[in-house]
Amino acid sequence: MDRRRRLTLAIVLLAGVLLAGGALWSGIRARQQFSDPRYLLSRFPAEDALVLSADFATLRRAGLLTASKTPLEPDYKQFLDATGFDYKRDLDAVTISLSASGNFFIARGRFDWNKLREYAAHQGGSCYEQLCRLPGSTSERHISFLPLSNDTIALAVGASDLEATRLTRAGDPVTTPLPTAPVWLSVPGAELRKQGALPPNLRLMLSSLANADRIVVAIGPVAQGIEAHLEANCRTADDAKILASQLRVTAAALKEAVAKDKEARNDELTVMLAAGNFEQTGVKVIGSWPVQKSLLDALTAGI
């Protein structure tokens, strides 16, 4: 083989390798866009939002998504009957952003897109190309959804019936460290300071956290069972010290209530909060609670 032919062959082989590598990298990046929370979060509006992430596939493998004996909520049963979608079986992961401009969801799982489009039409909505739109519970709320890939859906509830299209564009991946637990919740302190933001049975414990800049709660399996882990970032170390003290005092009060009050003793959430442990490191407060599986079952009963 002469030199020119060897050079041509080398160029062709190199081009083939580069094309194959490019296709592989494109495929890896496409999977990352919908499986890596850092990429998913870059799609949401850049606002100070409450964010929830749940890895249902991991929860299923851990046996934490068991069938509920409680009758299904009527609205959810209607949706399930119409679309055949059951989150305990078909949902693999979901990331949710709740903010002033709307509620945004990106979910990965197994979807029957034809049934979803039919459901939108039956609910008074319509679909054009990939985008489906339907009315929400009030005239100011509009629901929209579209596929981001075969197994990933973008859904939004907001003032516009085009909100879901905001999730089609990805930005640079989020650089803030994210929890690795299968379920985690990130809440701006400002949300906790809103009037009526806390449910009555959580107000005593969580009102102390309202002065934190942001709190992150992660829930996942540990060697002893299931644990909820809290990280609260404060403005100063003194603020963190005060917060840790307030949380310890609150946990002690709840523990006393559980010991003396039968009603409190029968409330699994109160019992869990009473068992909290807290420590302060610099401007950060860290807490943990043991979580009973029966509590998780109660929280998801009827859905």
Residue frames as qw, qx, qy, qz and C-alpha x, y, z in Angstrom:
[[0.000, 0.891, 0.454, 0.000, 0.00, 0.00, 0.00],
 [0.434, 0.445, -0.046, 0.782, 1.52, 3.32, -1.01],
 [0.227, -0.140, -0.455, 0.849, 1.91, 6.21, 1.37],
 [0.299, -0.108, -0.135, -0.939, -1.01, 8.22, -0.01],
 [0.646, -0.282, -0.593, -0.388, -3.45, 5.31, 0.38],
 [0.528, -0.247, -0.670, 0.459, -2.23, 4.64, 3.94],
 [0.040, -0.051, -0.248, 0.967, -2.77, 8.32, 4.78],
 [0.471, -0.181, -0.350, -0.789, -6.28, 8.27, 3.27],
 [0.659, -0.284, -0.693, -0.069, -7.17, 5.11, 5.20],
 [0.380, -0.168, -0.566, 0.712, -5.84, 6.61, 8.44],
 [0.176, -0.046, 0.039, -0.983, -7.96, 9.73, 7.92],
 [0.603, -0.230, -0.515, -0.564, -11.09, 7.63, 7.22],
 [0.622, -0.261, -0.701, 0.233, -10.49, 5.50, 10.32],
 [0.208, -0.096, -0.408, 0.884, -9.88, 8.59, 12.46],
 [0.359, -0.139, -0.172, -0.907, -13.07, 10.19, 11.17],
 [0.660, -0.267, -0.641, -0.286, -14.97, 7.00, 11.97],
 [0.499, -0.222, -0.644, 0.536, -13.61, 6.94, 15.51],
 [0.002, -0.027, -0.205, 0.978, -14.48, 10.60, 16.03],
 [0.506, -0.197, -0.374, -0.752, -18.02, 10.09, 14.69],
 [0.670, -0.284, -0.685, -0.009, -18.55, 7.02, 16.87],
 [0.380, -0.175, -0.529, 0.738, -17.16, 8.85, 19.89],
 [0.178, -0.084, -0.007, -0.980, -19.34, 11.85, 19.17],
 [0.616, -0.274, -0.520, -0.525, -22.43, 9.65, 18.91],
 [0.618, -0.269, -0.674, 0.302, -21.52, 7.91, 22.18],
 [0.199, -0.105, -0.363, 0.904, -20.94, 11.22, 23.97],
 [0.357, -0.183, -0.238, -0.885, -24.19, 12.59, 22.54],
 [0.666, -0.323, -0.625, -0.247, -26.04, 9.54, 23.88],
 [0.512, -0.236, -0.592, 0.576, -24.40, 9.84, 27.31],
 [0.014, -0.007, -0.159, 0.987, -25.18, 13.56, 27.50],
 [0.489, -0.272, -0.429, -0.709, -28.79, 12.94, 26.42],
 [0.659, -0.368, -0.653, 0.063, -29.19, 10.42, 29.25],
 [0.371, -0.153, -0.437, 0.805, -27.58, 12.84, 31.69],
 [0.162, -0.250, -0.148, -0.943, -30.02, 15.56, 30.68],
 [0.661, -0.351, -0.279, -0.602, -32.89, 13.51, 32.13],
 [0.840, -0.276, -0.454, 0.109, -31.24, 11.34, 34.80],
 [0.520, -0.025, -0.353, 0.777, -28.77, 13.71, 36.48],
 [0.164, -0.834, -0.476, 0.227, -30.48, 16.24, 38.83],
 [0.311, -0.512, 0.127, 0.791, -27.77, 18.83, 38.04],
 [0.079, 0.064, 0.616, 0.781, -28.89, 18.91, 34.41],
 [0.121, -0.619, -0.756, -0.175, -32.60, 18.63, 35.19],
 [0.245, -0.741, -0.367, 0.506, -32.52, 21.58, 37.58],
 [0.223, -0.271, 0.293, 0.889, -30.91, 23.74, 34.88],
 [0.002, 0.387, 0.716, 0.581, -34.20, 23.51, 32.94],
 [0.213, -0.736, -0.620, 0.166, -36.34, 25.06, 35.66],
 [0.073, 0.901, 0.087, 0.418, -36.93, 28.84, 35.93],
 [0.519, 0.165, -0.447, 0.710, -34.05, 30.48, 37.78],
 [0.391, -0.665, -0.035, -0.636, -36.02, 31.49, 40.86],
 [0.104, -0.315, 0.775, -0.538, -35.85, 30.93, 44.60],
 [0.739, -0.107, -0.377, -0.549, -38.09, 27.88, 44.43],
 [0.692, -0.300, 0.591, -0.284, -39.03, 24.95, 46.60],
 [0.529, 0.433, -0.670, -0.289, -37.51, 21.89, 44.93],
 [0.792, -0.211, 0.510, -0.263, -38.38, 18.22, 45.47],
 [0.454, 0.459, -0.718, -0.261, -36.54, 15.27, 43.94],
 [0.770, -0.187, 0.518, -0.324, -37.63, 11.63, 44.31],
 [0.254, 0.380, -0.843, -0.283, -35.99, 8.51, 42.87],
 [0.820, -0.068, 0.169, -0.543, -38.96, 6.14, 42.73],
 [0.815, 0.300, -0.494, -0.041, -36.96, 3.34, 41.11],
 [0.266, 0.349, -0.734, 0.519, -34.65, 3.22, 44.15],
 [0.480, -0.191, 0.448, -0.729, -37.59, 3.40, 46.56],
 [0.886, 0.102, -0.171, -0.419, -39.27, 0.53, 44.72],
 [0.685, 0.309, -0.635, 0.181, -36.14, -1.64, 44.90],
 [0.060, 0.281, -0.687, 0.667, -35.91, -0.89, 48.64],
 [0.274, -0.409, -0.870, -0.004, -39.51, -2.07, 49.13],
 [0.056, -0.301, -0.397, 0.865, -40.71, 1.39, 50.19],
 [0.420, 0.134, -0.228, -0.868, -43.50, 1.69, 47.60],
 [0.093, 0.157, 0.980, -0.081, -46.02, -0.89, 48.69],
 [0.216, -0.456, -0.632, -0.589, -49.65, -1.09, 47.62],
 [0.197, -0.136, 0.411, -0.880, -51.97, 1.03, 49.76],
 [0.046, -0.375, -0.923, 0.069, -55.05, -0.52, 51.36],
 [0.135, 0.545, 0.327, -0.760, -56.69, 2.92, 51.46],
 [0.534, 0.660, 0.520, 0.093, -59.15, 3.62, 48.60],
 [0.451, 0.149, 0.248, 0.844, -57.66, 5.84, 45.90],
 [0.096, 0.496, 0.175, -0.845, -58.49, 9.54, 45.82],
 [0.600, 0.605, 0.494, -0.173, -61.29, 10.04, 43.23],
 [0.340, 0.873, -0.213, -0.277, -59.29, 12.45, 41.01],
 [0.133, -0.567, 0.790, 0.190, -56.25, 10.19, 41.00],
 [0.563, 0.140, 0.813, -0.048, -58.38, 7.11, 40.31],
 [0.571, 0.746, 0.239, -0.245, -59.98, 8.91, 37.36],
 [0.192, 0.814, -0.496, -0.233, -56.54, 9.80, 35.98],
 [0.340, -0.343, 0.874, 0.060, -55.26, 6.25, 36.56],
 [0.637, 0.362, 0.665, -0.142, -58.27, 4.64, 34.86],
 [0.515, 0.821, 0.064, -0.238, -57.99, 6.98, 31.87],
 [0.285, 0.816, -0.497, -0.071, -54.24, 6.79, 31.30],
 [0.965, -0.004, -0.247, 0.087, -53.21, 3.48, 32.89],
 [0.379, 0.560, -0.463, 0.573, -50.38, 5.34, 34.66],
 [0.745, -0.640, -0.187, -0.020, -49.56, 4.34, 38.24],
 [0.091, 0.862, -0.432, 0.249, -46.64, 6.17, 39.85],
 [0.671, -0.496, 0.536, -0.129, -45.87, 3.25, 42.18],
 [0.859, 0.130, 0.467, 0.164, -45.32, 1.05, 39.14],
 [0.636, 0.641, 0.269, 0.334, -44.52, 3.32, 36.19],
 [0.034, 0.974, -0.142, 0.173, -42.66, 6.32, 37.63],
 [0.835, 0.082, -0.261, 0.478, -38.86, 6.06, 37.94],
 [0.417, -0.242, -0.224, 0.847, -37.96, 9.61, 39.04],
 [0.061, 0.863, 0.402, 0.298, -39.48, 13.07, 39.38],
 [0.373, -0.132, -0.195, 0.897, -38.06, 16.53, 40.01],
 [0.057, -0.823, -0.544, -0.154, -40.45, 19.32, 41.01],
 [0.280, 0.024, -0.145, 0.949, -39.96, 23.08, 41.26],
 [0.127, -0.792, -0.597, -0.028, -42.64, 25.18, 42.99],
 [0.317, -0.119, -0.061, 0.939, -42.28, 28.95, 42.68],
 [0.213, 0.530, 0.299, -0.764, -44.25, 32.17, 42.33],
 [0.324, 0.400, -0.450, -0.729, -44.38, 31.84, 38.54],
 [0.838, 0.107, -0.293, -0.449, -45.75, 28.29, 38.55],
 [0.733, -0.339, 0.582, -0.093, -45.25, 24.64, 39.39],
 [0.545, 0.592, -0.532, -0.265, -42.93, 22.65, 37.13],
 [0.830, -0.227, 0.498, -0.104, -42.40, 18.89, 36.91],
 [0.486, 0.522, -0.656, -0.246, -39.99, 16.67, 34.99],
 [0.786, -0.218, 0.511, -0.273, -40.73, 12.96, 35.38],
 [0.306, 0.432, -0.800, -0.282, -39.06, 9.86, 33.97],
 [0.561, -0.013, 0.759, -0.330, -40.88, 6.54, 33.59],
 [0.163, 0.172, 0.881, 0.410, -43.20, 4.61, 31.30],
 [0.325, 0.428, 0.228, -0.812, -45.89, 6.71, 29.65],
 [0.401, 0.451, 0.751, 0.269, -48.63, 5.88, 27.15],
 [0.078, -0.221, 0.105, 0.966, -48.48, 9.12, 25.19],
 [0.222, -0.294, -0.658, -0.656, -51.63, 8.37, 23.17],
 [0.407, -0.601, -0.684, 0.073, -53.66, 7.84, 26.34],
 [0.304, -0.450, -0.252, 0.801, -52.23, 11.02, 27.86],
 [0.043, 0.011, -0.356, -0.933, -53.28, 12.99, 24.78],
 [0.348, -0.440, -0.724, -0.401, -56.74, 11.41, 24.91],
 [0.396, -0.551, -0.584, 0.445, -56.99, 12.30, 28.61],
 [0.145, -0.263, -0.015, 0.954, -56.18, 15.94, 27.83],
 [0.215, -0.181, -0.547, -0.788, -58.93, 16.03, 25.18],
 [0.431, -0.499, -0.745, -0.098, -61.49, 14.42, 27.53],
 [0.371, -0.542, -0.429, 0.620, -60.68, 17.07, 30.15],
 [0.190, 0.932, 0.274, -0.141, -61.50, 19.90, 27.75],
 [0.287, -0.700, 0.389, 0.526, -57.96, 20.44, 26.51],
 [0.766, 0.638, -0.015, -0.077, -56.20, 20.02, 23.20],
 [0.682, -0.380, 0.419, 0.464, -52.86, 18.93, 21.75],
 [0.542, 0.828, -0.103, -0.105, -50.91, 20.50, 18.91],
 [0.535, 0.555, -0.605, 0.198, -47.86, 18.59, 17.74],
 [0.555, -0.004, -0.745, 0.370, -46.19, 17.51, 21.01],
 [0.034, -0.100, 0.453, -0.885, -47.65, 20.12, 23.38],
 [0.326, -0.539, -0.750, -0.203, -50.90, 19.34, 25.22],
 [0.054, -0.186, 0.299, -0.935, -52.86, 21.95, 27.14],
 [0.392, -0.519, -0.734, -0.194, -55.87, 21.63, 29.44],
 [0.282, -0.728, 0.031, -0.624, -57.65, 23.76, 32.03],
 [0.277, 0.138, -0.776, 0.549, -56.65, 23.59, 35.68],
 [0.212, -0.485, -0.794, 0.300, -58.76, 23.76, 38.82],
 [0.039, 0.778, 0.291, -0.556, -59.32, 27.53, 38.40],
 [0.549, 0.812, 0.185, 0.068, -59.46, 29.91, 35.45],
 [0.011, -0.922, 0.385, 0.034, -56.02, 31.28, 36.40],
 [0.515, -0.428, 0.735, 0.107, -54.38, 27.84, 36.38],
 [0.765, 0.505, -0.248, -0.314, -53.43, 26.13, 33.14],
 [0.759, -0.305, 0.562, 0.123, -51.86, 22.69, 32.75],
 [0.624, 0.676, -0.329, -0.210, -49.49, 21.88, 29.90],
 [0.704, -0.390, 0.577, 0.138, -47.26, 18.91, 29.17],
 [0.680, 0.638, -0.313, -0.182, -45.05, 17.49, 26.44],
 [0.961, -0.126, 0.054, 0.238, -42.49, 14.70, 26.01],
 [0.100, -0.868, 0.444, 0.199, -38.82, 15.59, 26.44],
 [0.135, 0.363, -0.896, -0.219, -37.89, 12.04, 25.37],
 [0.579, -0.140, -0.717, -0.363, -39.68, 8.71, 25.02],
 [0.601, -0.387, -0.666, 0.215, -39.53, 8.15, 28.78],
 [0.287, -0.267, -0.336, 0.856, -39.48, 11.73, 30.11],
 [0.006, 0.774, 0.547, 0.319, -42.36, 14.19, 30.45],
 [0.165, 0.031, -0.222, 0.960, -42.32, 17.92, 31.19],
 [0.212, -0.693, -0.662, -0.189, -45.44, 19.24, 32.92],
 [0.164, 0.065, -0.253, 0.951, -46.30, 22.69, 34.23],
 [0.147, -0.757, -0.637, -0.002, -49.15, 24.40, 36.04],
 [0.292, -0.273, -0.085, 0.913, -49.19, 28.17, 35.72],
 [0.268, 0.619, 0.223, -0.704, -50.82, 31.31, 34.38],
 [0.423, 0.534, -0.461, -0.569, -49.98, 30.39, 30.78],
 [0.937, 0.092, 0.290, -0.175, -50.85, 27.21, 28.92],
 [0.714, 0.613, -0.300, 0.158, -47.40, 27.26, 27.34],
 [0.414, -0.791, 0.425, -0.149, -45.42, 26.97, 30.59],
 [0.922, -0.139, 0.343, 0.115, -44.24, 23.41, 29.87],
 [0.711, 0.638, -0.014, 0.296, -42.26, 24.68, 26.88],
 [0.118, -0.898, 0.368, -0.212, -39.94, 26.49, 29.32],
 [0.739, -0.440, 0.510, -0.019, -38.61, 23.07, 30.35],
 [0.891, 0.423, 0.120, 0.112, -37.42, 22.12, 26.88],
 [0.423, 0.773, -0.301, 0.365, -34.26, 24.21, 27.17],
 [0.830, -0.414, -0.177, 0.329, -31.36, 23.08, 29.35],
 [0.040, 0.952, -0.261, 0.155, -28.77, 25.46, 30.75],
 [0.332, 0.511, -0.724, 0.324, -25.41, 24.83, 32.38],
 [0.687, -0.313, -0.653, 0.063, -25.54, 22.07, 35.01],
 [0.464, -0.839, 0.018, -0.283, -26.11, 23.21, 38.59],
 [0.493, 0.455, -0.594, 0.445, -22.84, 23.40, 40.53],
 [0.465, -0.513, 0.401, -0.600, -24.35, 23.51, 44.05],
 [0.080, 0.149, -0.978, 0.126, -23.78, 20.18, 45.88],
 [0.688, -0.174, -0.228, -0.667, -26.98, 18.13, 45.84],
 [0.641, -0.304, 0.621, -0.332, -28.10, 15.37, 48.23],
 [0.253, 0.260, -0.881, -0.303, -27.56, 11.78, 47.09],
 [0.357, 0.146, 0.814, -0.435, -30.55, 10.39, 49.02],
 [0.145, 0.336, 0.833, 0.414, -33.43, 9.02, 46.91],
 [0.093, -0.835, -0.491, -0.230, -35.77, 11.72, 48.25],
 [0.399, -0.251, -0.238, 0.849, -34.80, 15.27, 49.08],
 [0.023, 0.882, 0.444, 0.155, -36.51, 18.61, 49.54],
 [0.414, -0.001, -0.088, 0.906, -34.91, 22.05, 49.31],
 [0.107, -0.845, -0.519, -0.072, -36.90, 24.94, 50.82],
 [0.239, 0.490, -0.131, 0.828, -36.01, 28.66, 50.88],
 [0.200, -0.271, -0.645, 0.686, -36.35, 30.15, 54.35],
 [0.235, 0.055, -0.067, -0.968, -38.61, 32.82, 52.84],
 [0.524, -0.202, -0.676, -0.478, -41.20, 30.12, 52.07],
 [0.475, -0.334, -0.750, 0.316, -41.33, 29.10, 55.73],
 [0.106, -0.212, -0.325, 0.915, -41.84, 32.72, 56.76],
 [0.288, -0.228, -0.461, -0.808, -45.02, 33.06, 54.71],
 [0.509, -0.104, 0.429, -0.739, -48.29, 33.26, 56.62],
 [0.865, 0.109, 0.258, -0.417, -49.89, 29.83, 56.85],
 [0.489, 0.561, -0.644, -0.178, -47.00, 28.10, 55.09],
 [0.105, 0.250, -0.932, 0.241, -46.63, 25.44, 57.80],
 [0.626, -0.360, -0.597, -0.349, -49.27, 22.81, 58.60],
 [0.540, -0.705, 0.141, -0.436, -50.39, 22.89, 62.28],
 [0.945, -0.316, 0.054, 0.057, -48.74, 19.59, 63.23],
 [0.779, 0.208, -0.033, 0.591, -45.36, 20.78, 61.89],
 [0.047, 0.902, 0.021, 0.429, -45.51, 24.42, 63.00],
 [0.631, -0.762, 0.144, 0.019, -43.92, 23.87, 66.42],
 [0.814, -0.202, 0.317, 0.444, -40.85, 22.13, 64.98],
 [0.593, 0.388, 0.353, 0.611, -40.38, 23.96, 61.69],
 [0.010, -0.976, -0.177, -0.125, -41.17, 27.54, 62.77],
 [0.557, -0.693, 0.242, 0.388, -37.65, 27.67, 64.23],
 [0.641, 0.042, 0.505, 0.576, -36.26, 27.07, 60.74],
 [0.323, 0.871, 0.363, 0.076, -37.93, 30.15, 59.25],
 [0.144, -0.935, 0.210, 0.247, -34.84, 32.26, 59.98],
 [0.644, -0.213, 0.581, 0.450, -32.56, 29.98, 57.95],
 [0.198, 0.501, -0.418, -0.732, -31.60, 31.02, 54.42],
 [0.722, 0.201, -0.496, -0.439, -32.44, 27.57, 53.06],
 [0.603, -0.309, 0.692, -0.247, -33.09, 24.13, 54.46],
 [0.565, 0.296, -0.688, -0.346, -32.55, 20.77, 52.76],
 [0.704, -0.212, 0.566, -0.372, -34.24, 17.61, 54.01],
 [0.469, 0.348, -0.755, -0.298, -33.13, 14.25, 52.58],
 [0.798, -0.177, 0.414, -0.401, -34.81, 10.90, 53.26],
 [0.650, 0.426, -0.606, -0.172, -33.25, 7.55, 52.48],
 [0.945, -0.250, -0.209, -0.012, -32.37, 4.09, 53.78],
 [0.005, -0.724, 0.625, -0.291, -29.57, 3.71, 56.34],
 [0.329, 0.177, -0.915, 0.153, -28.19, 0.71, 58.21],
 [0.126, 0.122, 0.762, -0.623, -30.81, 1.14, 60.98],
 [0.316, 0.607, 0.713, -0.157, -33.78, 1.60, 58.62],
 [0.285, 0.712, 0.353, 0.537, -34.91, 4.93, 57.14],
 [0.395, -0.502, -0.250, 0.728, -33.63, 8.35, 58.18],
 [0.220, 0.916, 0.241, 0.234, -34.54, 11.96, 57.50],
 [0.616, -0.199, -0.042, 0.761, -31.50, 14.24, 57.38],
 [0.070, 0.962, 0.262, 0.004, -31.71, 18.04, 57.70],
 [0.540, -0.056, 0.016, 0.839, -29.22, 20.71, 56.70],
 [0.020, 0.941, 0.338, -0.001, -30.08, 24.34, 57.41],
 [0.537, 0.224, -0.012, 0.813, -27.80, 27.15, 56.24],
 [0.228, -0.871, -0.348, 0.261, -27.90, 30.28, 58.41],
 [0.297, 0.916, -0.061, 0.264, -26.47, 33.76, 57.88],
 [0.026, 0.724, -0.571, 0.386, -24.05, 33.59, 60.81],
 [0.458, 0.065, -0.849, 0.253, -22.63, 31.03, 63.24],
 [0.164, 0.010, 0.578, -0.800, -24.55, 32.72, 66.07],
 [0.668, 0.099, -0.109, -0.730, -27.81, 32.29, 64.14],
 [0.688, 0.129, -0.699, -0.144, -26.94, 28.61, 63.63],
 [0.209, 0.079, -0.805, 0.549, -26.20, 28.17, 67.33],
 [0.410, 0.059, 0.350, -0.840, -29.56, 29.70, 68.26],
 [0.726, 0.145, -0.363, -0.566, -31.39, 27.57, 65.71],
 [0.542, 0.117, -0.826, 0.102, -29.80, 24.33, 66.95],
 [0.020, 0.002, 0.704, -0.710, -30.78, 25.25, 70.52],
 [0.559, 0.109, 0.090, -0.817, -34.37, 26.02, 69.47],
 [0.717, 0.142, -0.577, -0.364, -34.67, 22.70, 67.66],
 [0.364, 0.069, -0.860, 0.353, -33.37, 20.77, 70.67],
 [0.237, 0.058, 0.522, -0.817, -35.84, 22.56, 72.97],
 [0.664, 0.146, -0.173, -0.713, -38.69, 21.83, 70.57],
 [0.633, 0.125, -0.755, -0.112, -37.75, 18.14, 70.28],
 [0.147, 0.024, -0.805, 0.575, -37.62, 17.90, 74.09],
 [0.441, 0.102, 0.281, -0.846, -41.10, 19.48, 74.35],
 [0.729, 0.158, -0.418, -0.518, -42.47, 17.02, 71.79],
 [0.470, 0.125, -0.855, 0.178, -40.82, 14.11, 73.63],
 [0.114, 0.030, 0.666, -0.736, -42.50, 15.22, 76.84],
 [0.609, 0.150, -0.007, -0.778, -45.84, 15.49, 75.06],
 [0.667, 0.163, -0.678, -0.261, -45.45, 11.97, 73.65],
 [0.274, 0.065, -0.860, 0.425, -44.73, 10.64, 77.16],
 [0.167, 0.175, 0.586, -0.773, -47.77, 12.32, 78.73],
 [0.549, 0.365, 0.054, -0.750, -50.38, 12.58, 75.95],
 [0.648, 0.132, 0.750, 0.037, -51.95, 9.49, 74.38],
 [0.574, 0.777, 0.219, -0.136, -53.04, 11.44, 71.30],
 [0.133, 0.857, -0.473, -0.153, -49.49, 12.67, 70.69],
 [0.461, -0.365, 0.807, 0.056, -48.17, 9.16, 71.31],
 [0.664, 0.363, 0.654, -0.002, -50.44, 7.79, 68.57],
 [0.435, 0.882, -0.033, -0.179, -49.33, 10.47, 66.07],
 [0.894, 0.044, 0.156, 0.417, -46.44, 8.91, 64.13],
 [0.412, 0.717, -0.004, 0.562, -45.24, 12.26, 62.80],
 [0.364, -0.848, 0.185, -0.337, -45.04, 13.76, 66.31],
 [0.893, -0.372, 0.217, 0.128, -43.20, 10.68, 67.56],
 [0.781, 0.360, 0.094, 0.502, -40.70, 11.00, 64.71],
 [0.165, 0.817, -0.081, 0.547, -40.05, 14.71, 65.31],
 [0.611, -0.753, 0.162, -0.185, -39.58, 14.11, 69.03],
 [0.916, -0.197, 0.201, 0.286, -36.68, 11.74, 68.26],
 [0.524, 0.801, -0.069, 0.280, -34.65, 14.38, 66.41],
 [0.696, -0.454, 0.038, 0.554, -30.95, 14.99, 67.08],
 [0.334, 0.920, 0.076, 0.192, -29.26, 18.29, 66.17],
 [0.658, -0.404, 0.073, 0.632, -25.77, 19.74, 66.00],
 [0.242, 0.962, 0.017, -0.129, -24.22, 22.95, 64.75],
 [0.723, -0.107, 0.273, 0.626, -21.11, 23.35, 62.60],
 [0.216, -0.018, 0.243, 0.946, -20.26, 26.93, 61.66],
 [0.372, 0.132, -0.020, -0.918, -23.24, 28.49, 59.89],
 [0.575, -0.012, -0.686, -0.447, -24.86, 25.09, 59.31],
 [0.573, -0.216, 0.584, -0.533, -27.28, 23.13, 61.49],
 [0.431, 0.145, -0.842, -0.289, -27.57, 19.38, 60.91],
 [0.608, -0.146, 0.497, -0.602, -30.42, 17.25, 62.20],
 [0.337, 0.098, -0.891, -0.288, -31.64, 13.68, 61.82],
 [0.666, -0.096, 0.368, -0.642, -34.77, 11.71, 62.60],
 [0.196, -0.008, 0.972, 0.131, -35.56, 8.00, 62.33],
 [0.548, 0.158, -0.184, -0.800, -38.48, 7.40, 59.94],
 [0.528, 0.063, 0.824, -0.196, -40.86, 4.48, 60.27],
 [0.027, 0.068, 0.787, 0.612, -42.04, 2.86, 57.03],
 [0.000, -0.609, -0.787, 0.096, -45.60, 2.98, 58.39],
 [0.007, -0.706, -0.146, 0.693, -45.34, 6.78, 58.37],
 [0.013, 0.297, -0.589, -0.752, -44.35, 6.80, 54.68],
 [0.007, -0.324, -0.909, -0.261, -47.26, 4.45, 53.94],
 [0.007, -0.704, -0.586, 0.401, -49.64, 6.81, 55.77],
 [0.012, -0.603, 0.128, 0.787, -48.37, 9.85, 53.87],
 [0.152, 0.220, -0.686, -0.676, -48.96, 8.16, 50.48],
 [0.256, 0.320, 0.892, -0.193, -52.23, 6.45, 51.41],
 [0.394, 0.714, 0.471, -0.336, -54.97, 6.99, 48.84],
 [0.343, 0.814, -0.272, -0.382, -52.65, 7.95, 46.00]]
